[in-house]
Amino acid sequence: MPLIEVALTTELDRAALSVTGLVFDRVLALSPGHVVVDLADCRHVDAAGIGLLLDVHRRLARRQAVLSLRDPSPRIRKILQTARLDQVLSVTDTAQPVRPADAPPPADAPPPPVGPAPPPAGAAAPPAGPTPLPTGGAARSSGPNGRPYGRAAVASPS
């Protein structure tokens, strides 16, 4: 099951909802088993943002997949607690890495390879470059240990 990380670098509020919603739609189209939303650089979450997170959680749960939140600021953590979102979703800090439920922690595994895995012999090479996302986003994916994962970022519209 693929793991996809989404790093929010803007507010998760009504003003950013259309762009952020498009990013999550693209992420969900990849059928991930686990989505981690990094909130370290997110400055604010409002009711619309909480609604979006709950919608993403619901859509993932239908597919037996998981949504986790990582590194919220103390202010955002308080908002999540007030909305009781911390009782619905896993909320962790970097000191507590988020791993898919079916991925045991590697005991002494070598570091994951950098970049995408080479195609099998005789197979056509995949197109080079990142997968395009809506305005303000970027993504990359690779396959450490044969398990694909990706990363997306959402930035403030200029």
Phi and psi in degrees as GROMACS dihedral restraints (atoms count N, CA, C in turn):
[ dihedral_restraints ]
;  ai    aj    ak    al  type     phi  dphi    fc
    3     4     5     6     1   -71.0    20    10
    4     5     6     7     1   147.0    20    10
    6     7     8     9     1  -108.2    20    10
    7     8     9    10     1   129.2    20    10
    9    10    11    12     1  -124.2    20    10
   10    11    12    13     1   133.1    20    10
   12    13    14    15     1  -108.2    20    10
   13    14    15    16     1   136.5    20    10
   15    16    17    18     1  -121.7    20    10
   16    17    18    19     1   118.4    20    10
   18    19    20    21     1  -100.0    20    10
   19    20    21    22     1   115.5    20    10
   21    22    23    24     1   -89.1    20    10
   22    23    24    25     1   123.4    20    10
   24    25    26    27     1  -115.7    20    10
   25    26    27    28     1    18.7    20    10
   27    28    29    30     1  -139.7    20    10
   28    29    30    31     1   180.0    20    10
   30    31    32    33     1   -68.3    20    10
   31    32    33    34     1   147.2    20    10
   33    34    35    36     1  -104.0    20    10
   34    35    36    37     1    80.0    20    10
   36    37    38    39     1  -137.8    20    10
   37    38    39    40     1  -177.8    20    10
   39    40    41    42     1   -58.1    20    10
   40    41    42    43     1   -37.5    20    10
   42    43    44    45     1   -64.0    20    10
   43    44    45    46     1   -34.5    20    10
   45    46    47    48     1   -97.2    20    10
   46    47    48    49     1     1.8    20    10
   48    49    50    51     1   -60.6    20    10
   49    50    51    52     1   -40.9    20    10
   51    52    53    54     1   -65.6    20    10
   52    53    54    55     1   -44.8    20    10
   54    55    56    57     1   -69.4    20    10
   55    56    57    58     1   -46.0    20    10
   57    58    59    60     1   -64.1    20    10
   58    59    60    61     1   -39.8    20    10
   60    61    62    63     1   -61.3    20    10
   61    62    63    64     1   -39.0    20    10
   63    64    65    66     1   -64.0    20    10
   64    65    66    67     1   -40.6    20    10
   66    67    68    69     1   -61.7    20    10
   67    68    69    70     1   -47.0    20    10
   69    70    71    72     1   -63.8    20    10
   70    71    72    73     1   -36.4    20    10
   72    73    74    75     1   -59.8    20    10
   73    74    75    76     1   -43.8    20    10
   75    76    77    78     1   -65.1    20    10
   76    77    78    79     1   -40.4    20    10
   78    79    80    81     1   -63.4    20    10
   79    80    81    82     1   -46.5    20    10
   81    82    83    84     1   -66.3    20    10
   82    83    84    85     1   -27.5    20    10
   84    85    86    87     1   -65.3    20    10
   85    86    87    88     1   -19.3    20    10
   87    88    89    90     1   -82.9    20    10
   88    89    90    91     1    -1.4    20    10
   90    91    92    93     1    53.5    20    10
   91    92    93    94     1    55.6    20    10
   93    94    95    96     1   -72.5    20    10
   94    95    96    97     1   156.7    20    10
   96    97    98    99     1   -90.7    20    10
   97    98    99   100     1   -20.0    20    10
   99   100   101   102     1  -154.1    20    10
  100   101   102   103     1   128.9    20    10
  102   103   104   105     1  -118.1    20    10
  103   104   105   106     1   127.2    20    10
  105   106   107   108     1  -111.0    20    10
  106   107   108   109     1   123.9    20    10
  108   109   110   111     1  -102.1    20    10
  109   110   111   112     1   113.7    20    10
  111   112   113   114     1   -85.2    20    10
  112   113   114   115     1   116.0    20    10
  114   115   116   117     1  -102.8    20    10
  115   116   117   118     1    11.7    20    10
  117   118   119   120     1   -56.5    20    10
  118   119   120   121     1   -37.5    20    10
  120   121   122   123     1  -103.7    20    10
  121   122   123   124     1     7.5    20    10
  123   124   125   126     1   -82.0    20    10
  124   125   126   127     1   127.7    20    10
  126   127   128   129     1   -92.5    20    10
  127   128   129   130     1   -22.9    20    10
  129   130   131   132     1  -159.1    20    10
  130   131   132   133     1   144.3    20    10
  132   133   134   135     1  -129.3    20    10
  133   134   135   136     1   129.5    20    10
  135   136   137   138     1  -114.9    20    10
  136   137   138   139     1  -174.1    20    10
  138   139   140   141     1   -59.3    20    10
  139   140   141   142     1   -36.8    20    10
  141   142   143   144     1   -65.3    20    10
  142   143   144   145     1   -40.0    20    10
  144   145   146   147     1   -65.4    20    10
  145   146   147   148     1   -40.8    20    10
  147   148   149   150     1   -63.6    20    10
  148   149   150   151     1   -40.8    20    10
  150   151   152   153     1   -60.8    20    10
  151   152   153   154     1   -40.4    20    10
  153   154   155   156     1   -64.1    20    10
  154   155   156   157     1   -44.8    20    10
  156   157   158   159     1   -61.5    20    10
  157   158   159   160     1   -40.9    20    10
  159   160   161   162     1   -65.9    20    10
  160   161   162   163     1   -36.9    20    10
  162   163   164   165     1   -65.0    20    10
  163   164   165   166     1   -44.2    20    10
  165   166   167   168     1   -62.8    20    10
  166   167   168   169     1   -43.6    20    10
  168   169   170   171     1   -57.6    20    10
  169   170   171   172     1   -47.0    20    10
  171   172   173   174     1   -61.5    20    10
  172   173   174   175     1   -44.7    20    10
  174   175   176   177     1   -65.5    20    10
  175   176   177   178     1   -37.6    20    10
  177   178   179   180     1   -70.2    20    10
  178   179   180   181     1   -41.6    20    10
  180   181   182   183     1   -60.4    20    10
  181   182   183   184     1   -34.4    20    10
  183   184   185   186     1   -60.5    20    10
  184   185   186   187     1   -26.6    20    10
  186   187   188   189     1  -100.2    20    10
  187   188   189   190     1    13.5    20    10
  189   190   191   192     1    61.9    20    10
  190   191   192   193     1    32.4    20    10
  192   193   194   195     1  -111.3    20    10
  193   194   195   196     1   171.8    20    10
  195   196   197   198     1  -127.3    20    10
  196   197   198   199     1   143.5    20    10
  198   199   200   201     1  -115.3    20    10
  199   200   201   202     1   129.3    20    10
  201   202   203   204     1  -126.8    20    10
  202   203   204   205     1   150.5    20    10
  204   205   206   207     1  -112.3    20    10
  205   206   207   208     1   140.4    20    10
  207   208   209   210     1  -129.7    20    10
  208   209   210   211     1   141.0    20    10
  210   211   212   213     1    57.2    20    10
  211   212   213   214     1    46.6    20    10
  213   214   215   216     1   -71.2    20    10
  214   215   216   217     1   148.7    20    10
  216   217   218   219     1   -66.1    20    10
  217   218   219   220     1   163.0    20    10
  219   220   221   222     1   -56.3    20    10
  220   221   222   223     1   -37.4    20    10
  222   223   224   225     1   -64.7    20    10
  223   224   225   226     1   -46.1    20    10
  225   226   227   228     1   -69.3    20    10
  226   227   228   229     1   -36.8    20    10
  228   229   230   231     1   -59.5    20    10
  229   230   231   232     1   -40.7    20    10
  231   232   233   234     1   -63.5    20    10
  232   233   234   235     1   -41.1    20    10
  234   235   236   237     1   -62.2    20    10
  235   236   237   238     1   -43.8    20    10
  237   238   239   240     1   -63.1    20    10
  238   239   240   241     1   -39.4    20    10
  240   241   242   243     1   -67.7    20    10
  241   242   243   244     1   -41.3    20    10
  243   244   245   246     1   -62.0    20    10
  244   245   246   247     1   -39.5    20    10
  246   247   248   249     1   -81.9    20    10
  247   248   249   250     1    -1.4    20    10
  249   250   251   252     1    60.0    20    10
  250   251   252   253     1    23.7    20    10
  252   253   254   255     1   -69.6    20    10
  253   254   255   256     1   -27.8    20    10
  255   256   257   258     1   -67.2    20    10
  256   257   258   259     1   -14.1    20    10
  258   259   260   261     1   -90.1    20    10
  259   260   261   262     1   -13.9    20    10
  261   262   263   264     1  -101.8    20    10
  262   263   264   265     1   -39.2    20    10
  264   265   266   267     1  -113.8    20    10
  265   266   267   268     1   154.9    20    10
  267   268   269   270     1   -75.7    20    10
  268   269   270   271     1   125.9    20    10
  270   271   272   273     1  -120.7    20    10
  271   272   273   274     1   117.1    20    10
  273   274   275   276     1  -127.7    20    10
  274   275   276   277     1   168.9    20    10
  276   277   278   279     1  -110.1    20    10
  277   278   279   280     1   164.3    20    10
  279   280   281   282     1   -56.8    20    10
  280   281   282   283     1   -33.9    20    10
  282   283   284   285     1   -62.0    20    10
  283   284   285   286     1   -18.9    20    10
  285   286   287   288     1  -116.0    20    10
  286   287   288   289     1    85.4    20    10
  288   289   290   291     1   -60.1    20    10
  289   290   291   292     1   143.6    20    10
  291   292   293   294     1   -91.7    20    10
  292   293   294   295     1   127.0    20    10
  294   295   296   297     1  -127.7    20    10
  295   296   297   298     1   147.8    20    10
  297   298   299   300     1   -58.3    20    10
  298   299   300   301     1   149.3    20    10
  300   301   302   303     1   -60.3    20    10
  301   302   303   304     1   -31.6    20    10
  303   304   305   306     1   -93.0    20    10
  304   305   306   307     1     6.7    20    10
  306   307   308   309     1  -107.1    20    10
  307   308   309   310     1   106.6    20    10
  309   310   311   312     1   -70.2    20    10
  310   311   312   313     1   147.5    20    10
  312   313   314   315     1   -65.2    20    10
  313   314   315   316     1   135.8    20    10
  315   316   317   318     1   -69.8    20    10
  316   317   318   319     1   128.3    20    10
  318   319   320   321     1   -70.1    20    10
  319   320   321   322     1   -63.6    20    10
  321   322   323   324     1  -138.3    20    10
  322   323   324   325     1    46.6    20    10
  324   325   326   327     1   -73.2    20    10
  325   326   327   328     1   146.6    20    10
  327   328   329   330     1   -66.5    20    10
  328   329   330   331     1   159.4    20    10
  330   331   332   333     1   -61.8    20    10
  331   332   333   334     1   149.1    20    10
  333   334   335   336     1   -65.8    20    10
  334   335   336   337     1   150.8    20    10
  336   337   338   339     1   -66.3    20    10
  337   338   339   340     1   153.2    20    10
  339   340   341   342     1   -91.5    20    10
  340   341   342   343     1   128.9    20    10
  342   343   344   345     1    87.8    20    10
  343   344   345   346     1   176.9    20    10
  345   346   347   348     1   -72.0    20    10
  346   347   348   349     1   151.0    20    10
  348   349   350   351     1   -68.3    20    10
  349   350   351   352     1   146.3    20    10
  351   352   353   354     1   -66.1    20    10
  352   353   354   355     1   150.0    20    10
  354   355   356   357     1   -68.9    20    10
  355   356   357   358     1   153.4    20    10
  357   358   359   360     1   -59.5    20    10
  358   359   360   361     1   155.3    20    10
  360   361   362   363     1   -56.1    20    10
  361   362   363   364     1   130.9    20    10
  363   364   365   366     1    86.7    20    10
  364   365   366   367     1    -7.6    20    10
  366   367   368   369     1   -90.8    20    10
  367   368   369   370     1   151.1    20    10
  369   370   371   372     1   -71.4    20    10
  370   371   372   373     1   140.0    20    10
  372   373   374   375     1   -69.1    20    10
  373   374   375   376     1   142.8    20    10
  375   376   377   378     1   -69.4    20    10
  376   377   378   379     1   157.6    20    10
  378   379   380   381     1   -62.2    20    10
  379   380   381   382     1   142.1    20    10
  381   382   383   384     1   -77.4    20    10
  382   383   384   385     1   155.1    20    10
  384   385   386   387     1    97.7    20    10
  385   386   387   388     1   164.8    20    10
  387   388   389   390     1   -73.8    20    10
  388   389   390   391     1   158.5    20    10
  390   391   392   393     1   -74.0    20    10
  391   392   393   394     1   125.9    20    10
  393   394   395   396     1   -68.6    20    10
  394   395   396   397     1   142.7    20    10
  396   397   398   399     1  -122.5    20    10
  397   398   399   400     1   169.9    20    10
  399   400   401   402     1   -59.8    20    10
  400   401   402   403     1   170.1    20    10
  402   403   404   405     1   -42.4    20    10
  403   404   405   406     1   131.9    20    10
  405   406   407   408     1    84.7    20    10
  406   407   408   409     1    11.6    20    10
  408   409   410   411     1  -124.5    20    10
  409   410   411   412     1   159.8    20    10
  411   412   413   414     1  -149.9    20    10
  412   413   414   415     1   152.0    20    10
  414   415   416   417     1  -144.5    20    10
  415   416   417   418     1   157.1    20    10
  417   418   419   420     1  -151.0    20    10
  418   419   420   421     1   156.9    20    10
  420   421   422   423     1  -145.2    20    10
  421   422   423   424     1   155.3    20    10
  423   424   425   426     1  -152.7    20    10
  424   425   426   427     1   176.9    20    10
  426   427   428   429     1  -128.4    20    10
  427   428   429   430     1    67.2    20    10
  429   430   431   432     1   -65.7    20    10
  430   431   432   433     1   137.6    20    10
  432   433   434   435     1    56.2    20    10
  433   434   435   436     1    26.1    20    10
  435   436   437   438     1    75.0    20    10
  436   437   438   439     1     6.1    20    10
  438   439   440   441     1  -108.8    20    10
  439   440   441   442     1   113.7    20    10
  441   442   443   444     1   -70.1    20    10
  442   443   444   445     1   146.9    20    10
  444   445   446   447     1  -147.9    20    10
  445   446   447   448     1   166.6    20    10
  447   448   449   450     1  -144.4    20    10
  448   449   450   451     1   173.6    20    10
  450   451   452   453     1  -144.3    20    10
  451   452   453   454     1   135.1    20    10
  453   454   455   456     1  -129.5    20    10
  454   455   456   457     1   150.3    20    10
  456   457   458   459     1  -128.8    20    10
  457   458   459   460     1   142.1    20    10
  459   460   461   462     1  -119.2    20    10
  460   461   462   463     1   120.9    20    10
  462   463   464   465     1  -112.2    20    10
  463   464   465   466     1   163.4    20    10
  465   466   467   468     1   -64.0    20    10
  466   467   468   469     1   136.6    20    10
  468   469   470   471     1   -66.0    20    10
  469   470   471   472     1   139.6    20    10
